[in-house]
Structure formats: C-alpha cells, structure tokens
Amino acid sequence: MATNKVKRTLFFEFTKGLWNESPVFRQLLGMCPTLAVTTSAINGFSMGLATTFVLVCSSTIISAIRKLIPSQVRIASYVVIIATFVTVADLFLKANFADISKALGPFVPLIVVNCLILGRAEAYASRHSPLPAFVDALGMGIGFTFALLVLGTIRQIFGTGTVFGLISFEPWVIMILPAGAFITLGFLIALINFLKQSTKKKELAPACEVK
C-alpha cells in the first residue's frame, strides 16, 4: 500500500510540470530564453534540453547535500552547483553542435540565472530527498522543453512561410521578431486557459445536475 502511494506521488510530481504547473504556460518562468531563442523549432528544443540537463543534475545534487549546506549561504551554493552544470552544457554544445551553440548565443550561459532552475532548487530540491527531486526536475524540464518546441515550431512555420516543404505562403516577418514571440506565447496561454476553464465546467456540470 505504501509502495503504491509512493508511486502515485512520484507520478504526480513528474506530470505536474507537463501541464498543471507548466513552467512556461502556467507559471511563466524562464521567459527570457523562451522569447529569445524560439525563432526555430531546433533552437527551442536545444535550449530546452540544455535547461533540462542543468535542472535535473543540479536539483539532484542539491537535494543530496541539502543538509550539509548552511542556510546562510544556500543561494550562493545553489548558484555554484548550477553554474557547474551550465558550463558542462555550454562546452558540450560548443564542441559537438557549434551551429546551435552559436544560434543560442549567450542564453546558454544565462541558464545560471534562469528562475525556473533556482526556483526548483529553493522550493523543492532543498526540501525533498533525491528521488522526488529528480522526478520533479525531469517533469519540469520536459514541460519547459515542450513549451519551447511548440513556440519555436509555430514561429518557424509562420516566419518562413513553409509547412514541411509541402505548403508555401507569404511569411509573416513579425513571427521571427521579438514581437512575434510575445504574440505567439500570449495566444498559447489564452488557449490553455480556455481549455482549463472548459474542462472545469464539464467536471462541475454533473455535480450541479445531481443537486
């Protein structure tokens, strides 16, 4: 019974970052890279993977040594741990994916100050054991990557004017500009909120009918 409860808890911790507590669409975290690098699907996907790697590794390490870190220097300690894995991710991209690293520019090093990573370290990893911290970070990372991938795909399609090389139309230049990122993100958030409200109404409708 206890094992099933743990599994259900871990499942919840993983899935919450995918939808109910999506870092981008629900919590509006990590807006800087979300708006800056999603000019294409590959850029968004690459940034998401780099962020997920840093988030998972740093959260797991912080959780494992949480009792050894004095509360007075915990934020500084978190930043040092996060910066270590950011350096690994940055050097890996430069060595193996030079074009992507160049396209992402300074936003890979800036993962150090991404509020999503520092926020999960402070709010979750520092208060839970390594396994839940790992699962939470993985779910949040995948949710973040998915959001950047969707945003980048939409902007790329409308910005280049092609859909898989099959459909061509006049490209919308605004979609590859910063304004296009704000517009696309705004519409996606509005759509998600609409779907959430519709789901709640359907869930409440049977209860009202019973009464």
Backbone as a chain_set.jsonl record, in Angstrom:
{"seq": "MATNKVKRTLFFEFTKGLWNESPVFRQLLGMCPTLAVTTSAINGFSMGLATTFVLVCSSTIISAIRKLIPSQVRIASYVVIIATFVTVADLFLKANFADISKALGPFVPLIVVNCLILGRAEAYASRHSPLPAFVDALGMGIGFTFALLVLGTIRQIFGTGTVFGLISFEPWVIMILPAGAFITLGFLIALINFLKQSTKKKELAPACEVK", "coords": {"N": [[0.837, -1.209, 0.0], [1.891, 1.224, 0.849], [3.937, 1.424, -1.006], [2.524, 1.744, -3.421], [1.396, 4.222, -2.93], [3.655, 5.842, -2.881], [4.473, 5.566, -5.539], [2.305, 6.755, -6.835], [2.612, 9.339, -5.872], [5.133, 10.067, -6.944], [4.49, 9.916, -9.621], [2.647, 12.011, -9.816], [4.352, 14.15, -9.16], [5.993, 14.131, -11.371], [4.255, 14.521, -13.599], [3.029, 16.984, -13.113], [4.582, 19.094, -14.001], [4.267, 18.933, -16.689], [1.763, 19.847, -17.445], [-0.354, 20.932, -15.52], [1.257, 22.56, -13.878], [2.904, 23.825, -15.708], [6.022, 25.163, -16.567], [6.298, 27.329, -18.378], [3.738, 27.932, -19.594], [1.967, 28.011, -17.44], [3.25, 28.882, -15.026], [4.823, 30.889, -15.951], [7.656, 31.051, -16.056], [11.176, 31.417, -16.759], [11.121, 33.185, -18.94], [12.882, 34.724, -20.466], [14.785, 33.106, -22.135], [12.732, 31.713, -23.386], [11.351, 33.547, -24.993], [13.427, 34.577, -26.5], [15.007, 32.662, -27.93], [13.369, 31.048, -29.466], [13.054, 31.171, -32.27], [13.143, 29.188, -34.062], [12.284, 25.686, -34.351], [14.324, 23.857, -33.736], [16.129, 25.385, -32.287], [14.613, 26.068, -30.014], [14.124, 23.498, -29.006], [16.72, 22.609, -28.464], [17.608, 24.46, -26.52], [15.776, 23.815, -24.541], [16.523, 21.164, -23.909], [19.128, 21.582, -22.935], [18.559, 23.148, -20.693], [16.984, 21.348, -19.253], [18.858, 19.342, -18.67], [20.63, 20.744, -16.947], [18.833, 21.445, -14.928], [17.891, 18.951, -13.923], [20.294, 17.691, -13.057], [21.386, 19.592, -11.228], [19.291, 19.873, -9.34], [19.142, 17.282, -8.284], [21.685, 16.961, -7.109], [21.701, 19.105, -5.28], [19.586, 18.334, -3.635], [20.686, 16.002, -2.558], [22.778, 16.93, -0.961], [21.608, 18.704, 0.719], [21.362, 18.933, 3.506], [23.854, 19.53, 4.284], [24.456, 22.051, 3.538], [24.837, 25.262, 4.761], [22.218, 27.401, 5.858], [22.613, 30.123, 5.545], [24.194, 30.503, 3.327], [22.969, 29.259, 1.251], [21.764, 30.024, -1.236], [23.93, 31.06, -2.683], [25.447, 28.745, -2.789], [23.773, 27.107, -4.297], [23.862, 28.455, -6.754], [26.538, 28.104, -7.495], [26.627, 25.314, -7.875], [24.708, 25.031, -9.92], [25.94, 26.601, -11.906], [28.132, 25.035, -12.502], [27.088, 22.814, -13.916], [25.929, 24.18, -16.01], [28.183, 25.134, -17.332], [29.22, 22.692, -18.228], [27.166, 21.939, -20.031], [27.303, 24.084, -21.853], [29.938, 23.888, -22.909], [29.753, 21.367, -24.046], [27.853, 21.762, -26.115], [29.258, 23.627, -27.68], [31.408, 22.078, -28.507], [30.288, 19.927, -29.904], [27.98, 20.724, -31.278], [28.277, 23.178, -32.923], [26.97, 25.088, -34.556], [24.395, 25.277, -33.453], [25.082, 26.114, -30.884], [26.131, 28.629, -31.491], [23.839, 29.853, -32.488], [22.19, 29.923, -30.232], [23.667, 31.537, -28.616], [24.42, 33.819, -25.986], [22.543, 32.805, -24.279], [22.705, 30.234, -23.299], [24.833, 30.229, -21.305], [23.426, 31.941, -19.629], [21.588, 30.352, -18.414], [22.253, 29.897, -15.856], [21.073, 31.877, -14.28], [18.451, 31.367, -14.642], [15.187, 31.546, -13.584], [13.556, 29.366, -13.253], [15.207, 27.139, -12.681], [16.661, 27.911, -10.36], [14.486, 28.436, -8.756], [13.217, 25.9, -8.492], [15.217, 24.612, -7.123], [15.287, 25.968, -4.667], [12.601, 25.865, -3.791], [11.845, 23.178, -3.955], [13.888, 21.036, -4.345], [15.645, 21.482, -2.195], [14.163, 20.667, -0.078], [13.333, 18.085, -0.265], [13.952, 14.539, -0.717], [16.512, 12.961, -2.833], [15.334, 11.311, -4.964], [12.507, 12.127, -5.359], [13.151, 14.804, -5.972], [14.643, 14.538, -8.308], [12.682, 13.435, -10.035], [10.752, 15.486, -10.033], [12.281, 17.584, -11.179], [12.837, 16.483, -13.692], [10.257, 16.283, -14.824], [9.504, 19.011, -14.877], [11.508, 19.969, -16.547], [11.01, 18.615, -18.977], [8.475, 19.639, -19.496], [9.155, 22.328, -19.866], [10.834, 22.12, -22.11], [9.018, 21.12, -24.005], [7.248, 23.298, -24.234], [8.944, 25.28, -25.333], [9.569, 24.025, -27.718], [7.067, 23.864, -29.024], [6.454, 26.602, -29.264], [8.646, 27.467, -30.806], [8.245, 25.952, -33.134], [5.796, 26.92, -34.156], [6.451, 29.623, -34.612], [8.499, 29.301, -36.479], [7.183, 28.1, -38.641], [5.274, 30.071, -39.465], [7.018, 32.175, -39.761], [8.84, 31.471, -41.773], [7.214, 30.703, -43.797], [6.639, 28.181, -44.788], [5.419, 24.829, -44.597], [6.629, 21.979, -43.674], [7.721, 21.831, -46.183], [5.677, 21.367, -47.949], [3.479, 23.074, -48.058], [3.266, 26.408, -49.039], [3.41, 29.858, -48.271], [2.973, 33.432, -47.953], [5.433, 34.626, -45.863], [5.232, 35.655, -42.392], [6.841, 38.252, -41.276], [6.941, 39.327, -38.76], [6.842, 37.206, -37.034], [9.372, 36.179, -36.616], [10.517, 38.077, -35.169], [11.018, 39.765, -31.953], [8.47, 40.657, -31.135], [6.794, 38.792, -32.298], [7.238, 36.555, -30.741], [6.085, 37.304, -28.271], [3.403, 37.611, -29.081], [2.717, 35.021, -30.015], [3.167, 33.455, -27.697], [1.284, 34.65, -26.01], [-1.177, 33.964, -27.256], [-1.046, 31.169, -27.025], [-1.053, 30.79, -24.234], [-3.562, 31.872, -23.668], [-5.168, 30.032, -25.036], [-4.643, 27.674, -23.603], [-5.595, 28.377, -21.055], [-8.283, 28.674, -21.709], [-8.944, 26.032, -22.387], [-8.532, 24.832, -19.9], [-10.525, 26.074, -18.349], [-12.804, 25.181, -19.697], [-12.644, 22.455, -19.219], [-12.973, 22.393, -16.441], [-15.61, 23.32, -16.231], [-17.004, 21.218, -17.425], [-16.473, 19.21, -15.615], [-17.768, 20.164, -13.345], [-20.395, 20.268, -14.134], [-21.893, 17.691, -14.035], [-22.091, 17.42, -11.237], [-23.65, 19.597, -10.513], [-26.014, 18.902, -11.796], [-26.806, 16.646, -10.372], [-27.439, 17.727, -7.907]], "CA": [[0.0, 0.0, 0.0], [2.788, 2.378, 0.928], [4.659, 1.497, -2.279], [1.606, 2.323, -4.408], [1.247, 5.643, -2.62], [4.885, 6.494, -3.326], [4.433, 5.601, -6.995], [1.341, 7.777, -7.226], [3.201, 10.631, -5.557], [6.17, 10.33, -7.936], [3.8, 10.163, -10.889], [2.128, 13.368, -9.734], [5.476, 15.079, -9.199], [6.5, 14.169, -12.747], [3.278, 15.029, -14.568], [2.579, 18.348, -12.834], [5.348, 20.021, -14.824], [3.881, 18.792, -18.089], [0.521, 20.548, -17.771], [-0.959, 21.764, -14.478], [2.224, 23.545, -13.414], [3.859, 24.039, -16.803], [6.872, 26.316, -16.244], [6.098, 28.448, -19.305], [2.346, 28.275, -19.845], [1.203, 28.209, -16.21], [3.995, 29.649, -14.023], [5.513, 31.985, -16.647], [9.054, 31.071, -15.636], [12.137, 31.285, -17.843], [10.609, 33.919, -20.094], [13.961, 35.288, -21.281], [15.109, 32.195, -23.248], [11.512, 31.322, -24.088], [11.031, 34.549, -26.009], [14.597, 34.983, -27.284], [15.646, 31.65, -28.778], [12.384, 30.199, -30.136], [12.832, 31.561, -33.664], [13.013, 27.938, -34.81], [11.988, 24.53, -33.506], [15.567, 23.235, -33.264], [16.692, 26.244, -31.243], [13.811, 25.891, -28.814], [14.335, 22.143, -28.494], [18.085, 22.542, -27.926], [17.624, 25.201, -25.262], [15.015, 23.033, -23.58], [17.33, 20.021, -23.463], [20.221, 22.091, -22.103], [17.969, 23.566, -19.426], [16.568, 20.135, -18.548], [20.077, 18.711, -18.144], [21.097, 21.524, -15.796], [17.81, 21.375, -13.883], [17.88, 17.608, -13.325], [21.557, 17.443, -12.346], [21.542, 20.489, -10.079], [18.28, 19.543, -8.328], [19.507, 16.026, -7.639], [22.858, 17.203, -6.254], [21.28, 19.979, -4.175], [18.782, 17.523, -2.726], [21.548, 15.028, -1.884], [23.658, 17.577, 0.036], [20.838, 19.813, 1.292], [21.573, 19.035, 4.945], [25.23, 19.955, 4.519], [24.598, 23.445, 3.112], [24.321, 26.219, 5.752], [21.116, 28.211, 5.311], [23.074, 31.485, 5.249], [24.866, 30.563, 2.016], [22.344, 28.262, 0.391], [21.56, 30.534, -2.589], [25.25, 31.093, -3.323], [25.833, 27.359, -3.052], [22.964, 26.638, -5.424], [24.357, 29.09, -7.978], [27.805, 27.444, -7.853], [26.282, 23.98, -8.404], [24.036, 25.24, -11.209], [26.93, 27.106, -12.86], [28.988, 23.914, -12.902], [26.419, 22.039, -14.962], [25.763, 25.072, -17.162], [29.467, 25.107, -18.028], [29.275, 21.406, -18.925], [26.245, 22.009, -21.169], [27.807, 25.062, -22.806], [31.117, 23.325, -23.581], [29.286, 20.235, -24.858], [27.25, 22.31, -27.332], [30.308, 24.24, -28.492], [32.275, 21.045, -29.057], [29.576, 18.969, -30.753], [26.933, 21.368, -32.075], [28.758, 24.561, -32.986], [25.954, 25.97, -35.163], [23.336, 25.502, -32.465], [25.672, 26.922, -29.822], [26.22, 29.999, -31.995], [22.479, 30.387, -32.606], [21.665, 30.178, -28.889], [24.436, 32.673, -28.122], [24.682, 33.93, -24.534], [21.427, 32.316, -23.467], [23.1, 29.004, -22.599], [25.433, 30.627, -20.018], [22.44, 32.612, -18.78], [20.776, 29.355, -17.7], [22.635, 30.021, -14.442], [20.133, 32.755, -13.582], [17.08, 31.02, -15.015], [14.398, 31.47, -12.351], [12.988, 28.025, -13.139], [16.167, 26.244, -12.037], [16.898, 28.367, -8.985], [13.217, 28.305, -8.04], [13.0, 24.496, -8.122], [16.223, 24.274, -6.115], [14.898, 26.56, -3.388], [11.25, 25.482, -3.371], [11.584, 21.737, -3.93], [15.047, 20.157, -4.143], [16.235, 21.686, -0.868], [13.233, 20.202, 0.951], [12.935, 16.71, -0.531], [15.039, 13.594, -0.965], [16.97, 12.999, -4.222], [14.455, 10.708, -5.97], [11.448, 13.08, -5.734], [13.747, 15.991, -6.59], [14.979, 14.147, -9.68], [11.436, 13.281, -10.796], [10.186, 16.83, -10.185], [13.104, 18.33, -12.134], [12.658, 15.895, -15.016], [8.951, 16.696, -15.326], [9.563, 20.435, -15.178], [12.378, 20.149, -17.7], [10.302, 18.166, -20.181], [7.426, 20.626, -19.738], [9.811, 23.521, -20.401], [11.281, 21.789, -23.465], [7.828, 21.02, -24.858], [6.745, 24.648, -24.47], [9.853, 25.949, -26.272], [9.442, 23.356, -29.007], [5.802, 24.31, -29.632], [6.599, 28.014, -29.605], [9.587, 27.566, -31.914], [7.645, 25.369, -34.335], [4.796, 27.868, -34.678], [7.149, 30.811, -35.136], [9.241, 28.93, -37.673], [6.241, 27.87, -39.742], [4.737, 31.333, -39.967], [8.104, 33.088, -40.088], [9.472, 31.075, -43.026], [6.178, 30.565, -44.821], [6.568, 26.823, -45.315], [4.997, 23.778, -43.667], [7.248, 20.72, -44.079], [8.031, 21.893, -47.605], [4.508, 20.989, -48.739], [2.604, 24.229, -48.193], [4.018, 27.662, -49.029], [2.605, 31.07, -48.223], [3.753, 34.622, -47.653], [5.842, 34.563, -44.449], [4.951, 36.785, -41.51], [8.144, 38.657, -40.753], [6.821, 39.633, -37.332], [6.955, 35.99, -36.235], [10.762, 35.926, -36.273], [10.931, 39.21, -34.358], [10.591, 39.616, -30.548], [7.015, 40.837, -31.0], [6.151, 37.532, -32.658], [7.317, 35.661, -29.587], [5.066, 37.728, -27.314], [2.072, 37.335, -29.634], [2.504, 33.571, -30.026], [3.046, 32.991, -26.316], [0.007, 35.143, -25.49], [-2.257, 33.143, -27.796], [-0.946, 29.82, -26.456], [-1.511, 30.856, -22.842], [-5.01, 32.067, -23.714], [-5.773, 28.759, -25.449], [-4.53, 26.73, -22.481], [-6.542, 28.816, -20.021], [-9.621, 28.357, -22.205], [-9.13, 24.586, -22.251], [-8.652, 24.535, -18.471], [-11.848, 26.509, -17.899], [-13.794, 24.29, -20.297], [-12.569, 21.179, -18.506], [-13.577, 22.59, -15.122], [-17.066, 23.421, -16.389], [-17.531, 19.881, -17.699], [-16.368, 18.44, -14.367], [-18.745, 20.677, -12.395], [-21.743, 20.113, -14.664], [-22.61, 16.546, -13.438], [-22.363, 17.666, -9.824], [-24.775, 20.521, -10.446], [-27.217, 18.175, -12.219], [-27.193, 15.757, -9.276], [-28.106, 18.533, -6.878]], "C": [[0.865, 1.251, 0.0], [3.546, 2.564, -0.379], [3.797, 2.13, -3.359], [1.436, 3.81, -4.191], [2.463, 6.421, -3.081], [4.894, 6.627, -4.842], [3.483, 6.673, -7.481], [1.909, 9.166, -6.978], [4.258, 11.013, -6.581], [5.558, 10.621, -9.303], [3.237, 11.576, -10.931], [3.245, 14.389, -9.859], [6.027, 15.216, -10.615], [5.526, 14.874, -13.687], [2.857, 16.476, -14.309], [3.312, 19.363, -13.697], [4.981, 19.969, -16.291], [2.656, 19.614, -18.443], [0.061, 21.487, -16.667], [-0.03, 22.856, -13.954], [3.314, 23.763, -14.46], [4.697, 25.289, -16.533], [6.596, 27.541, -17.102], [4.638, 28.872, -19.354], [1.531, 28.551, -18.583], [1.927, 29.099, -15.201], [4.72, 30.857, -14.614], [6.939, 32.161, -16.148], [9.963, 30.903, -16.855], [11.72, 32.013, -19.103], [11.712, 34.442, -21.013], [14.36, 34.34, -22.414], [13.886, 31.789, -24.049], [11.205, 32.275, -25.229], [12.197, 34.814, -26.956], [15.06, 33.934, -28.29], [14.66, 30.818, -29.602], [12.058, 30.677, -31.546], [12.723, 30.339, -34.565], [12.796, 26.789, -33.837], [13.262, 23.93, -32.924], [16.215, 24.073, -32.168], [15.942, 26.073, -29.925], [14.046, 24.538, -28.17], [15.709, 22.021, -27.833], [18.194, 23.274, -26.59], [16.878, 24.434, -24.174], [15.802, 21.858, -23.038], [18.468, 20.473, -22.558], [19.713, 22.486, -20.721], [17.551, 22.356, -18.59], [17.765, 19.425, -17.923], [20.554, 19.429, -16.885], [20.116, 21.387, -14.633], [17.839, 20.032, -13.167], [19.145, 17.372, -12.497], [21.686, 18.307, -11.092], [20.528, 20.168, -8.98], [18.644, 18.277, -7.564], [20.678, 16.224, -6.673], [22.475, 18.05, -5.038], [20.464, 19.201, -3.15], [19.662, 16.582, -1.91], [22.388, 15.67, -0.78], [22.935, 18.692, 0.781], [21.104, 20.021, 2.779], [22.987, 19.504, 5.294], [25.446, 21.432, 4.199], [24.032, 24.367, 4.193], [23.263, 27.123, 5.112], [21.563, 29.6, 4.894], [23.684, 31.597, 3.847], [24.213, 29.613, 1.008], [22.179, 28.757, -1.043], [22.887, 30.57, -3.344], [25.721, 29.685, -3.675], [25.064, 26.795, -4.237], [23.509, 27.189, -6.737], [25.65, 28.427, -8.444], [27.532, 26.071, -8.469], [25.652, 24.11, -9.781], [25.042, 25.674, -12.269], [27.851, 26.005, -13.359], [28.365, 23.133, -14.048], [26.118, 22.893, -16.193], [27.04, 25.093, -17.995], [29.625, 23.817, -18.831], [28.399, 21.444, -20.174], [26.767, 22.941, -22.254], [28.992, 24.501, -23.592], [30.732, 22.144, -24.478], [28.683, 20.732, -26.172], [28.307, 22.914, -28.249], [31.172, 23.191, -29.185], [31.575, 20.165, -30.089], [28.518, 19.586, -31.663], [27.234, 22.864, -32.17], [27.714, 25.518, -33.531], [24.84, 26.295, -34.175], [23.845, 26.379, -31.334], [25.76, 28.39, -30.24], [24.85, 30.641, -32.076], [21.899, 30.739, -31.234], [22.412, 31.319, -28.206], [24.624, 32.665, -26.619], [23.597, 33.304, -23.664], [21.711, 30.97, -22.812], [23.816, 29.345, -21.296], [24.436, 31.263, -19.063], [21.466, 31.646, -18.107], [21.059, 29.429, -16.207], [21.608, 30.827, -13.662], [18.69, 32.497, -14.005], [16.263, 30.784, -13.739], [13.738, 30.108, -12.173], [13.926, 27.118, -12.346], [16.401, 26.642, -10.585], [15.635, 28.222, -8.141], [12.947, 26.874, -7.606], [13.997, 24.062, -7.054], [15.788, 24.753, -4.735], [13.568, 25.998, -2.885], [11.064, 23.983, -3.225], [12.815, 20.899, -3.571], [15.638, 20.274, -2.742], [15.36, 21.144, 0.26], [12.805, 18.749, 0.769], [14.167, 15.848, -0.796], [15.376, 13.547, -2.459], [16.005, 12.432, -5.257], [13.283, 11.616, -6.337], [11.987, 14.335, -6.413], [14.105, 15.722, -8.047], [13.728, 14.084, -10.552], [10.786, 14.641, -11.049], [10.947, 17.623, -11.242], [12.931, 17.801, -13.551], [11.325, 16.32, -15.63], [8.925, 18.163, -15.721], [10.411, 20.699, -16.423], [11.711, 19.75, -19.001], [9.182, 19.14, -20.525], [7.981, 21.901, -20.354], [10.243, 23.289, -21.851], [10.107, 21.735, -24.432], [7.289, 22.406, -25.208], [7.617, 25.388, -25.485], [9.76, 25.337, -27.656], [8.18, 23.799, -29.738], [5.921, 25.746, -30.112], [7.52, 28.184, -30.814], [9.018, 27.036, -33.215], [6.649, 26.337, -34.976], [5.474, 29.07, -35.303], [7.913, 30.492, -36.412], [8.321, 28.743, -38.873], [5.752, 29.185, -40.331], [5.834, 32.319, -40.363], [8.79, 32.772, -41.402], [8.469, 30.893, -44.153], [6.107, 29.193, -45.451], [6.144, 25.856, -44.211], [5.509, 22.457, -44.209], [7.541, 20.671, -45.584], [6.861, 21.581, -48.511], [3.594, 22.176, -49.027], [3.45, 25.494, -48.093], [3.061, 28.839, -49.022], [3.509, 32.235, -47.864], [4.131, 34.628, -46.175], [5.479, 35.825, -43.683], [6.262, 37.167, -40.836], [8.095, 38.882, -39.247], [7.06, 38.399, -36.468], [8.396, 35.646, -35.873], [11.357, 37.089, -35.472], [10.467, 39.012, -32.919], [9.083, 39.765, -30.359], [6.272, 39.554, -31.33], [6.17, 36.533, -31.524], [6.252, 36.001, -28.557], [3.669, 37.371, -27.797], [1.766, 35.837, -29.574], [2.315, 33.027, -28.618], [1.715, 33.421, -25.715], [-1.163, 34.297, -25.959], [-2.235, 31.732, -27.215], [-1.435, 29.787, -25.013], [-3.023, 31.031, -22.784], [-5.728, 30.772, -24.08], [-5.755, 27.755, -24.298], [-5.49, 27.1, -21.36], [-7.984, 28.51, -20.426], [-9.918, 26.866, -22.042], [-9.296, 24.182, -20.79], [-10.027, 24.897, -17.945], [-12.941, 25.597, -18.451], [-13.829, 22.949, -19.578], [-13.215, 21.283, -17.131], [-15.097, 22.646, -15.201], [-17.687, 22.056, -16.635], [-17.507, 19.015, -16.442], [-17.429, 18.866, -13.353], [-20.181, 20.43, -12.845], [-22.487, 18.906, -14.079], [-22.972, 16.765, -11.984], [-23.563, 18.582, -9.659], [-26.075, 19.814, -10.817], [-27.721, 17.261, -11.117], [-27.939, 16.522, -8.211], [-29.493, 18.936, -7.328]], "O": [[0.615, 2.203, -0.739], [3.778, 3.689, -0.82], [4.278, 2.96, -4.131], [1.343, 4.577, -5.15], [2.337, 7.526, -3.608], [5.274, 7.669, -5.375], [3.791, 7.414, -8.414], [1.71, 10.072, -7.788], [4.288, 12.154, -7.043], [6.051, 11.469, -10.047], [3.334, 12.261, -11.95], [3.109, 15.379, -10.577], [6.473, 16.293, -11.011], [5.93, 15.725, -14.479], [2.367, 17.134, -15.227], [2.736, 20.38, -14.085], [5.344, 20.862, -17.057], [2.5, 20.039, -19.588], [0.08, 22.706, -16.844], [-0.482, 23.953, -13.624], [4.495, 23.87, -14.131], [4.142, 26.362, -16.296], [6.653, 28.668, -16.612], [4.331, 30.051, -19.174], [0.517, 29.246, -18.642], [1.31, 29.969, -14.586], [5.176, 31.737, -13.884], [7.376, 33.274, -15.856], [9.562, 30.316, -17.86], [11.938, 31.522, -20.211], [11.494, 34.586, -22.216], [14.278, 34.739, -23.576], [13.982, 31.548, -25.252], [10.836, 31.84, -26.32], [11.984, 35.23, -28.095], [15.467, 34.287, -29.397], [15.09, 29.957, -30.37], [10.906, 30.597, -31.973], [12.261, 30.441, -35.702], [13.088, 26.905, -32.646], [13.288, 23.538, -31.758], [16.786, 23.527, -31.224], [16.549, 25.95, -28.861], [14.154, 24.431, -26.949], [15.844, 21.407, -26.774], [18.799, 22.768, -25.645], [17.305, 24.41, -23.02], [15.759, 21.579, -21.839], [18.749, 19.839, -21.541], [20.35, 22.198, -19.707], [17.738, 22.337, -17.374], [17.695, 18.962, -16.785], [20.846, 18.79, -15.875], [20.53, 21.23, -13.484], [17.814, 19.982, -11.937], [19.066, 16.903, -11.361], [22.052, 17.814, -10.025], [20.879, 20.191, -7.8], [18.476, 18.207, -6.347], [20.659, 15.713, -5.554], [22.871, 17.751, -3.911], [20.628, 19.387, -1.944], [19.425, 16.381, -0.719], [22.679, 15.025, 0.227], [23.576, 19.536, 1.407], [21.077, 21.152, 3.262], [23.279, 19.833, 6.444], [26.482, 22.002, 4.541], [22.848, 24.263, 4.515], [23.407, 27.55, 3.967], [20.972, 30.2, 3.996], [23.684, 32.676, 3.255], [24.841, 29.215, 0.027], [22.427, 28.0, -1.982], [22.96, 30.16, -4.503], [26.319, 29.464, -4.728], [25.627, 26.093, -5.078], [23.606, 26.46, -7.724], [25.844, 28.211, -9.64], [28.142, 25.71, -9.475], [26.017, 23.383, -10.705], [25.011, 25.182, -13.397], [28.299, 26.035, -14.504], [29.034, 22.826, -15.034], [26.06, 22.371, -17.306], [26.983, 25.074, -19.225], [30.1, 23.836, -19.967], [28.832, 21.034, -21.251], [26.684, 22.625, -23.441], [29.037, 24.63, -24.815], [31.319, 21.949, -25.542], [28.975, 20.178, -27.231], [28.251, 22.731, -29.465], [31.616, 23.392, -30.315], [32.204, 19.71, -31.044], [28.199, 19.022, -32.71], [26.543, 23.695, -31.581], [27.577, 26.635, -33.034], [24.397, 27.439, -34.073], [23.142, 27.278, -30.873], [25.495, 29.286, -29.438], [24.695, 31.825, -31.774], [21.197, 31.741, -31.094], [21.868, 31.989, -27.327], [24.949, 31.631, -26.035], [23.724, 33.278, -22.439], [21.025, 30.598, -21.861], [23.449, 28.801, -20.254], [24.569, 31.148, -17.845], [20.617, 32.066, -17.32], [20.212, 29.07, -15.389], [21.302, 30.502, -12.515], [17.809, 33.319, -13.752], [16.606, 29.93, -12.921], [13.394, 29.734, -11.051], [13.487, 26.409, -11.44], [16.346, 25.801, -9.688], [15.71, 27.92, -6.95], [12.5, 26.642, -6.483], [13.675, 23.249, -6.187], [15.91, 24.023, -3.751], [13.423, 25.693, -1.701], [10.213, 23.545, -2.45], [12.787, 20.139, -2.604], [16.08, 19.279, -2.167], [15.766, 21.158, 1.422], [12.007, 18.233, 1.552], [15.26, 16.349, -1.059], [14.599, 14.045, -3.273], [15.863, 13.012, -6.334], [13.069, 11.865, -7.523], [11.355, 14.871, -7.324], [13.896, 16.571, -8.914], [13.71, 14.61, -11.664], [10.322, 14.913, -12.157], [10.338, 18.26, -12.102], [12.882, 18.578, -14.504], [11.263, 16.675, -16.808], [8.391, 18.522, -16.77], [10.07, 21.546, -17.248], [11.823, 20.45, -20.008], [8.956, 19.441, -21.697], [7.369, 22.489, -21.246], [10.046, 24.148, -22.711], [10.193, 22.245, -25.549], [6.915, 22.656, -26.354], [7.1, 26.044, -26.39], [9.861, 26.044, -28.658], [8.219, 24.079, -30.936], [5.533, 26.068, -31.235], [7.218, 28.946, -31.732], [9.271, 27.597, -34.281], [6.662, 26.544, -36.19], [5.112, 29.49, -36.403], [7.972, 31.316, -37.325], [8.637, 29.172, -39.982], [5.806, 29.392, -41.544], [5.613, 33.195, -41.199], [9.273, 33.677, -42.084], [8.834, 30.926, -45.328], [5.567, 29.049, -46.547], [6.473, 26.048, -43.041], [4.897, 21.873, -45.104], [7.6, 19.594, -46.177], [7.027, 21.533, -49.73], [3.009, 22.273, -50.106], [4.255, 25.637, -47.173], [2.027, 28.817, -49.689], [4.673, 32.045, -47.513], [3.25, 34.633, -45.317], [5.424, 36.918, -44.246], [6.728, 36.477, -39.929], [9.08, 38.658, -38.544], [7.437, 38.522, -35.303], [8.627, 34.9, -34.922], [12.542, 37.087, -35.141], [9.602, 38.171, -32.673], [8.487, 39.084, -29.524], [5.245, 39.253, -30.724], [5.232, 35.752, -31.359], [5.588, 35.111, -28.026], [2.844, 36.887, -27.023], [0.688, 35.434, -29.137], [1.41, 32.23, -28.372], [1.082, 32.651, -24.992], [-2.041, 33.949, -25.17], [-3.289, 31.159, -26.942], [-2.149, 28.866, -24.616], [-3.692, 30.415, -21.954], [-6.769, 30.45, -23.508], [-6.746, 27.067, -24.055], [-6.13, 26.225, -20.779], [-8.804, 28.133, -19.589], [-11.008, 26.486, -21.614], [-10.097, 23.304, -20.471], [-10.633, 24.135, -17.191], [-13.897, 25.278, -17.745], [-14.896, 22.378, -19.355], [-13.921, 20.371, -16.702], [-15.792, 22.091, -14.35], [-18.765, 21.759, -16.121], [-18.398, 18.193, -16.225], [-17.933, 18.039, -12.592], [-21.088, 20.387, -12.015], [-23.631, 19.07, -13.653], [-24.041, 16.344, -11.54], [-24.395, 18.375, -8.776], [-27.121, 20.087, -10.228], [-28.93, 17.112, -10.941], [-28.939, 16.049, -7.672], [-30.207, 19.618, -6.594]]}, "num_chains": 1, "name": "protein.A"}
